[in-house]
Structure formats: C-alpha cells, structure tokens
C-alpha cells in the first residue's frame, strides 16, 4: 500500500503546477475558461486576459483554492504587448505559462469574404499570438526560468474547411508558428506546443450545432459520436503546462474525438 501511494505521489508531482502562474487569453468562457480552471486545479494561479469581465471564471478558479486576476484588453487591437505582460507580471510576480486561446471565426464564402472579415480574424488569431508570445518569452528569458507556451490550433490547422478561409489560414499559421517558436526558444528552456481542438461546444460552433443537417454530418464523421466539451481539453493543457512535458516541444496535439483519424 505504501509503495502504491508513493507511485501515485510521483505521478501527481509530474503534473503539479503549484507556485506557477498562467496567463490565459480569452478566459471568460468556453475553451479558455475550461483551461484556466484545469490549470488552477493543478495548482496554478491565473491571470485572465480579455476585453470583458470574467466573474464566472474568477469564481471557478477560486473554487480550486487559487488566485485569479483579470486583465482587460482587446487583443485584436492591442499595440503595447510588452506593457500588457508587465501588467500581468505585476499581478502575481511572474508568468510561467502562456495559453494563447483568444480567437474568433468569420464564416463567409471565398467569393464574398470581406477584407474586414479577413483582417479581424488574422489580427486576433495570429498577430496577437505572435506578439504576446514574444513579450512573454522575453520575460521568461530575463528570469532564466523554464517556460511553457500553449497555442490553440484547430483540426483546421490540417484541413481547409468550408466557408472559413480566414480561420483556416490563421490556424494553419498557428501550427507553423508553434514549430518555428519551438525551434528558437528551446535553448531557453521554453517549450512551445499547440492543442488542436475538434468540434467543441463553444460559441464559435453554435451556428453549426443549431443547423440540424450540418450537425448530423459532423457527428457522423466523429468516431466518438459526440460534440466535444471544453473540459475535454483539460488533460492536454495540464500536461503541456507541467514538468512532465519538459521534452515535448513543437507538437500539435489533436483533441478531436477521432475526427482527423476518419
């Protein structure tokens, strides 16, 4: 029995984030909220960054016995990323983990997609990810500490999709950016990985879920036969943020119920 408890303790320690601070963008609801809650459950304090109040997320983090601080900013129009990171560091003294979750989708045909629809998606989904990652990486290098950057990719990092050209372009770019940053930052003990969610029950997929025909088509292709829940990303996010993933970098990990395997 004692030996079993010792093994369990060793395994638990691999995923222990006690004393770490995670900056999670787009933490108000959906995937960002679920990831923030999961990281808090593993012991991390959370700084949530987004344009709106995050009272529900704050409550969920507090229920895990961890601290939460809210940083208000619309990343799609941010200019001073170094200043944002300095503000976030000022909340709890450090950033060990960055989760680039904030993102939007605009559905329109290629023939009618507007420049604004294209620019809005690429600005938030790609531009902000690079500059936020750069600013956080500078902080991590200056502290001479290990760091974790987790980007949110998509199954559309591997596929083209329909009526989502700007989103697919941004998520293909996230996969490439993840690998490029991983190559350069490994020497600084900073790992960079991505999670590629499949069809998850979020605001972004609400139009698809409300379309009975399209929803049926999607479910028919998912081997597990259901829409994903944001909490399905919990284990992947904790793993990529934890000491146990120290030799994992440049990876894009699907959490898709088997969609890509079909």
Secondary structure, DSSP 8 states (H G I E B T S, - for coil): -HHHHHHHHHHHHHT--TT-EEEEET-SSHHHHHHHHHHHHTT-EEEEEESS--HHHHHHHHHTT--EEEEE--GGG---HHHHHHHHHHHHS---EEEE---------TTT--HHHHHHHHIIIIIHHHHHHHHHHHHHHHHT--EEEEEE--GGGT---SS-HHHHHHHHHHHHHHHHHHHHHGGGTEEEEEEEE-SBSSGGGHHHHH-HHHHHHHHHH-TT-S-B-GGGGHHHHHHHHSGGGTT--S-EEEESTTGGG-
